[in-house]
Amino acid sequence: MTVVGPFGLSVRDQALEADVQAGMTAVEAGLLEATKSEVSFITDAAQHLVKAGGKRFRPLLVMLAAQFGDPDAPGIVPSGVVVELTHLATLYHDDVMDEADVRRGVPSANARWDNSVAVLTGDFLFARASHILADLGPEAVRVQAEAFERLVTGQIMETAGPRDGRDPVDHYLDVIGGKTGSLIAVAGRFGAMMSGADERVIDVLTQYGERLGVAFQLADDVLDIASDSHESGKTPGTDLREGIPTLPVLLLRDRARRESRPEDLALVALLDSDLSDDARHAEALAAMRAHPALEQARRETVRYAEEARAALTPLRECPAKAALTELCDAVVHRAG
């Protein structure tokens, strides 16, 4: 039994393990090839986050979904490269928007160079992903375009905030469905589609990816507060310090608004203060770790992971289905 992919996922079937490992190795080589440029500076910037590592969660899902058709079909590895390149491109842009200093345990591109380089490098990665995508056919282009529209819409919705009268928690779940769920859904869709699986299987794996993607982001929200060493390489409490709304904070604010408990109102006031001060930030982080909102966010993570698991029910029993089920467990485990 070998550990494969993110969170120590264990693949308990030798044939599946070999297929997944070979696919992931090919994706890694494809990422390095796709990020090369005749301009050495562009290569350095484009490979900055590739070489920093990462979970490669999306390509892993492509490889597992491909097991429901022909896992050796020629479009599978390129589609894994496309989804990971797209994800990496969004990270370059996100770090500029969030003014992040660290990504995957290394200086972010905007910190190492500047915002302009980071934004343009993200654009370069989008262009390279589009170039590969063009060879996968018009249906693949359409699927990616629709997902990218949802991704950008989610980002804009997050920036704009909820409209008057909209529940901020519902708004946030819609945001992460677009920002995170859409691309992970594409990973499941591409793996099944490129392998020649039937439409029913493609739909199942798309729905699975969507729900798992939301659970994945909610687990990250919990980890930003609960973890001493953030799996993404970011400093714990980064979102808290930057005032980025995450589910535990939104749940706290909702409870404070509805119940007006003095301790909740005091914590909201602390979160609204200047958390660039290390002592105040540490106080806020400790208070959030002890607050019931964190456990409530964990329960929401479990709920979405269970919905992802339930979506798999129509699929035939096989090692790939068992591995996809284990991914649900792994996401929940990350959230504690």
C-alpha positions as CSV (number, residue, x, y, z in Angstrom):
1,M,0.0,0.0,0.0
2,T,1.5,3.3,-1.1
3,V,0.6,6.8,-0.2
4,V,-0.5,8.7,-3.3
5,G,-1.5,12.3,-3.7
6,P,-2.8,14.7,-1.1
7,F,-3.4,14.1,2.6
8,G,-1.7,10.7,2.5
9,L,-4.4,9.1,0.4
10,S,-3.7,5.4,0.3
11,V,-4.4,3.4,-2.8
12,R,-5.0,-0.2,-1.8
13,D,-5.0,-1.8,-5.3
14,Q,-1.7,-2.3,-7.1
15,A,-3.0,-1.8,-10.6
16,L,-4.8,1.4,-9.6
17,E,-1.7,2.6,-7.7
18,A,0.5,2.1,-10.8
19,D,-1.9,4.0,-13.1
20,V,-2.3,6.9,-10.7
21,Q,1.4,7.2,-10.0
22,A,2.2,7.1,-13.7
23,G,-0.4,9.7,-14.4
24,M,0.7,12.0,-11.7
25,T,4.3,11.7,-12.8
26,A,3.3,12.5,-16.4
27,V,1.3,15.5,-15.2
28,E,4.3,16.8,-13.2
29,A,6.5,16.6,-16.3
30,G,3.7,18.3,-18.3
31,L,3.6,21.2,-15.9
32,L,7.3,21.8,-16.2
33,E,7.1,21.6,-19.9
34,A,4.1,23.9,-20.1
35,T,5.8,26.6,-17.9
36,K,8.9,26.8,-20.0
37,S,9.5,30.0,-22.0
38,E,12.2,31.2,-24.4
39,V,12.5,34.1,-21.9
40,S,14.3,32.6,-18.8
41,F,12.8,35.2,-16.4
42,I,9.3,34.0,-17.5
43,T,10.3,30.4,-16.9
44,D,11.6,31.2,-13.4
45,A,8.4,33.1,-12.5
46,A,6.0,30.5,-14.1
47,Q,7.8,27.5,-12.4
48,H,8.0,29.3,-9.1
49,L,4.9,27.7,-7.6
50,V,5.2,24.5,-9.7
51,K,8.5,23.7,-8.0
52,A,7.2,24.7,-4.6
53,G,5.1,21.5,-4.8
54,G,1.5,21.3,-3.6
55,K,-1.2,18.7,-3.2
56,R,-2.0,18.2,-6.9
57,F,-5.5,17.5,-5.7
58,R,-7.1,18.3,-9.1
59,P,-4.9,16.1,-11.3
60,L,-5.3,13.3,-8.8
61,L,-9.1,13.5,-9.2
62,V,-8.6,13.5,-13.0
63,M,-6.6,10.2,-12.7
64,L,-9.2,8.6,-10.4
65,A,-12.2,9.6,-12.5
66,A,-10.4,8.3,-15.6
67,Q,-10.6,4.8,-14.1
68,F,-14.3,4.6,-15.1
69,G,-13.3,4.5,-18.7
70,D,-10.0,4.0,-20.5
71,P,-7.4,5.3,-18.0
72,D,-4.7,5.3,-20.8
73,A,-6.7,7.5,-23.2
74,P,-4.5,10.3,-24.6
75,G,-6.4,13.3,-23.3
76,I,-6.2,12.4,-19.6
77,V,-2.8,13.7,-18.7
78,P,-3.1,16.9,-20.7
79,S,-6.5,17.6,-19.0
80,G,-4.8,17.1,-15.6
81,V,-2.1,19.6,-16.6
82,V,-4.8,22.1,-17.7
83,V,-6.7,22.0,-14.4
84,E,-3.5,22.3,-12.4
85,L,-2.2,25.2,-14.5
86,T,-5.5,27.0,-14.2
87,H,-5.4,26.5,-10.4
88,L,-1.8,27.8,-10.2
89,A,-2.7,30.8,-12.3
90,T,-5.5,31.7,-9.8
91,L,-3.0,31.4,-6.9
92,Y,-0.7,34.1,-8.5
93,H,-3.7,36.4,-8.8
94,D,-5.1,35.6,-5.4
95,D,-1.8,36.4,-3.7
96,V,-1.8,39.8,-5.3
97,M,-5.4,40.5,-4.2
98,D,-4.7,39.2,-0.7
99,E,-1.2,40.8,-0.5
100,A,0.1,37.5,0.7
101,D,3.8,37.0,1.5
102,V,4.0,33.3,1.5
103,R,2.6,30.5,-0.6
104,R,3.4,26.8,-0.2
105,G,6.1,27.6,2.2
106,V,8.0,29.9,-0.2
107,P,7.8,33.6,-0.8
108,S,4.7,34.4,-3.0
109,A,5.5,35.6,-6.5
110,N,4.3,39.1,-5.7
111,A,6.6,39.1,-2.6
112,R,9.6,37.8,-4.5
113,W,9.1,40.0,-7.6
114,D,6.2,42.4,-7.6
115,N,2.4,42.5,-8.2
116,S,2.8,43.2,-12.0
117,V,5.0,40.1,-12.5
118,A,2.6,38.0,-10.4
119,V,-0.4,39.1,-12.4
120,L,1.3,38.7,-15.8
121,T,2.7,35.3,-14.8
122,G,-0.8,34.1,-13.9
123,D,-2.0,35.3,-17.3
124,F,0.9,33.4,-18.9
125,L,-0.3,30.2,-17.2
126,F,-3.9,30.8,-18.3
127,A,-2.6,31.1,-21.9
128,R,-0.6,27.9,-21.7
129,A,-3.6,26.1,-20.3
130,S,-5.7,27.3,-23.1
131,H,-3.1,26.2,-25.7
132,I,-3.2,22.6,-24.3
133,L,-7.0,22.7,-24.0
134,A,-7.4,23.6,-27.7
135,D,-6.0,20.2,-28.6
136,L,-8.6,18.4,-26.4
137,G,-11.6,19.5,-28.5
138,P,-14.4,22.0,-28.5
139,E,-16.4,20.3,-25.7
140,A,-13.4,20.5,-23.4
141,V,-13.0,24.2,-24.3
142,R,-16.6,24.8,-23.5
143,V,-16.5,23.0,-20.1
144,Q,-13.3,24.9,-19.1
145,A,-14.8,28.2,-20.3
146,E,-18.0,27.7,-18.2
147,A,-16.0,26.7,-15.2
148,F,-13.7,29.7,-15.6
149,E,-16.7,32.0,-15.8
150,R,-18.0,30.6,-12.5
151,L,-14.6,30.9,-10.9
152,V,-14.2,34.6,-11.9
153,T,-17.9,35.2,-10.9
154,G,-17.2,33.7,-7.5
155,Q,-14.1,35.9,-7.0
156,I,-16.1,39.1,-8.0
157,M,-19.0,38.1,-5.7
158,E,-16.5,37.7,-2.9
159,T,-15.0,41.1,-3.6
160,A,-18.4,42.8,-3.9
161,G,-19.9,41.1,-0.8
162,P,-23.5,40.0,-0.3
163,R,-26.3,42.2,-1.6
164,D,-28.6,43.8,0.9
165,G,-30.8,41.2,2.6
166,R,-28.7,38.3,1.5
167,D,-27.5,35.9,4.2
168,P,-23.7,36.3,4.3
169,V,-23.2,32.6,4.9
170,D,-25.3,31.6,1.9
171,H,-23.5,34.2,-0.1
172,Y,-20.1,32.7,1.0
173,L,-21.1,29.2,0.1
174,D,-22.1,30.4,-3.4
175,V,-18.7,32.1,-3.6
176,I,-16.7,29.1,-2.9
177,G,-18.9,26.9,-5.1
178,G,-17.7,29.1,-7.9
179,K,-14.1,29.8,-6.8
180,T,-13.2,26.3,-5.7
181,G,-15.9,23.9,-6.5
182,S,-16.2,24.7,-10.2
183,L,-12.6,23.7,-11.1
184,I,-12.6,20.6,-8.9
185,A,-15.8,19.6,-10.6
186,V,-14.0,20.1,-14.0
187,A,-11.3,17.7,-12.8
188,G,-13.8,15.0,-12.2
189,R,-15.6,15.8,-15.5
190,F,-12.4,15.8,-17.6
191,G,-11.1,12.5,-16.1
192,A,-14.4,10.8,-16.9
193,M,-14.9,12.5,-20.2
194,M,-11.4,12.0,-21.6
195,S,-11.6,8.3,-20.7
196,G,-14.7,7.8,-22.7
197,A,-17.0,7.1,-19.7
198,D,-20.7,7.3,-20.3
199,E,-22.7,10.5,-19.6
200,R,-24.2,9.2,-16.4
201,V,-20.7,8.6,-14.9
202,I,-19.5,12.0,-16.1
203,D,-22.4,13.7,-14.4
204,V,-21.8,11.7,-11.2
205,L,-18.2,12.6,-11.0
206,T,-18.9,16.3,-11.8
207,Q,-21.4,16.5,-9.0
208,Y,-18.9,14.7,-6.7
209,G,-16.2,17.1,-7.5
210,E,-18.4,20.1,-6.9
211,R,-19.3,19.0,-3.4
212,L,-15.9,17.8,-2.5
213,G,-14.5,21.1,-3.7
214,V,-16.7,23.1,-1.3
215,A,-15.7,20.7,1.5
216,F,-12.0,21.1,0.6
217,Q,-12.3,24.9,0.9
218,L,-14.2,24.7,4.2
219,A,-11.5,22.5,5.6
220,D,-9.0,25.2,4.6
221,D,-11.1,27.7,6.4
222,V,-11.0,25.6,9.6
223,L,-7.3,25.0,9.2
224,D,-6.5,28.7,8.9
225,I,-7.7,29.0,12.5
226,A,-7.2,25.6,14.0
227,S,-3.9,24.4,12.6
228,D,-0.4,25.2,14.0
229,S,1.2,24.6,10.6
230,H,-1.1,25.3,7.7
231,E,-0.9,22.6,5.0
232,S,-0.8,25.1,2.2
233,G,2.3,26.7,3.6
234,K,0.5,29.8,4.7
235,T,0.9,31.2,8.2
236,P,-2.0,30.2,10.5
237,G,-4.5,33.0,10.9
238,T,-3.5,34.6,7.6
239,D,-7.1,35.0,6.5
240,L,-8.0,36.2,10.0
241,R,-5.3,38.9,9.9
242,E,-6.2,40.0,6.4
243,G,-9.9,40.3,7.3
244,I,-10.8,37.7,4.6
245,P,-14.2,36.3,5.4
246,T,-14.1,32.6,6.1
247,L,-16.9,30.3,7.3
248,P,-16.0,30.3,11.1
249,V,-15.9,34.1,11.1
250,L,-19.1,34.5,9.2
251,L,-20.8,32.0,11.6
252,L,-19.5,34.0,14.6
253,R,-20.8,37.3,13.1
254,D,-24.2,35.6,12.4
255,R,-24.5,34.4,16.0
256,A,-23.4,37.8,17.4
257,R,-26.1,39.5,15.3
258,R,-28.8,37.1,16.3
259,E,-28.0,36.6,20.0
260,S,-26.0,39.7,21.0
261,R,-24.0,37.8,23.6
262,P,-21.4,40.2,25.1
263,E,-18.5,37.7,24.5
264,D,-19.5,37.3,20.8
265,L,-19.8,41.0,20.3
266,A,-16.4,41.5,22.0
267,L,-14.8,39.0,19.7
268,V,-16.4,40.6,16.6
269,A,-15.0,44.0,17.7
270,L,-11.5,42.4,18.2
271,L,-11.7,40.9,14.6
272,D,-12.6,44.3,13.3
273,S,-9.6,45.9,15.0
274,D,-6.1,46.2,13.6
275,L,-4.9,42.6,13.6
276,S,-1.5,43.5,12.1
277,D,-0.5,43.8,15.8
278,D,0.9,40.4,16.7
279,A,-0.5,40.3,20.2
280,R,-4.0,41.3,19.1
281,H,-3.8,38.7,16.3
282,A,-2.7,36.0,18.7
283,E,-5.6,36.9,21.0
284,A,-8.1,36.8,18.2
285,L,-6.8,33.4,16.9
286,A,-7.0,31.9,20.4
287,A,-10.5,33.2,20.9
288,M,-11.7,31.8,17.5
289,R,-10.1,28.4,18.3
290,A,-12.2,28.2,21.4
291,H,-15.4,29.5,19.9
292,P,-18.4,27.2,19.0
293,A,-18.4,28.7,15.5
294,L,-15.2,26.7,14.6
295,E,-16.9,23.4,15.5
296,Q,-20.0,24.5,13.5
297,A,-17.7,25.1,10.5
298,R,-16.3,21.7,11.0
299,R,-19.8,20.2,10.8
300,E,-20.5,22.1,7.6
301,T,-17.3,20.6,6.1
302,V,-18.4,17.1,7.1
303,R,-21.9,17.8,5.6
304,Y,-20.4,18.7,2.1
305,A,-18.0,15.7,2.3
306,E,-20.9,13.4,3.0
307,E,-22.8,14.8,0.1
308,A,-19.8,14.1,-2.1
309,R,-19.7,10.6,-0.8
310,A,-23.4,10.1,-1.4
311,A,-23.0,11.4,-5.0
312,L,-20.8,8.3,-5.7
313,T,-23.6,5.8,-5.0
314,P,-24.5,5.1,-8.6
315,L,-21.0,4.2,-9.6
316,R,-19.9,0.5,-9.7
317,E,-17.9,-0.8,-6.8
318,C,-14.2,-0.8,-7.7
319,P,-10.8,0.4,-6.3
320,A,-11.2,3.8,-7.9
321,K,-14.6,4.4,-6.2
322,A,-13.0,3.3,-2.8
323,A,-10.2,5.8,-3.4
324,L,-12.7,8.6,-4.2
325,T,-14.6,7.7,-1.0
326,E,-11.4,7.9,1.0
327,L,-10.8,11.4,-0.4
328,C,-14.0,12.4,1.4
329,D,-12.6,11.0,4.6
330,A,-9.3,12.7,4.0
331,V,-10.9,16.1,3.6
332,V,-12.9,15.7,6.8
333,H,-9.8,14.6,8.6
334,R,-8.0,17.8,7.6
335,A,-10.7,19.8,9.3
336,G,-10.2,17.8,12.5
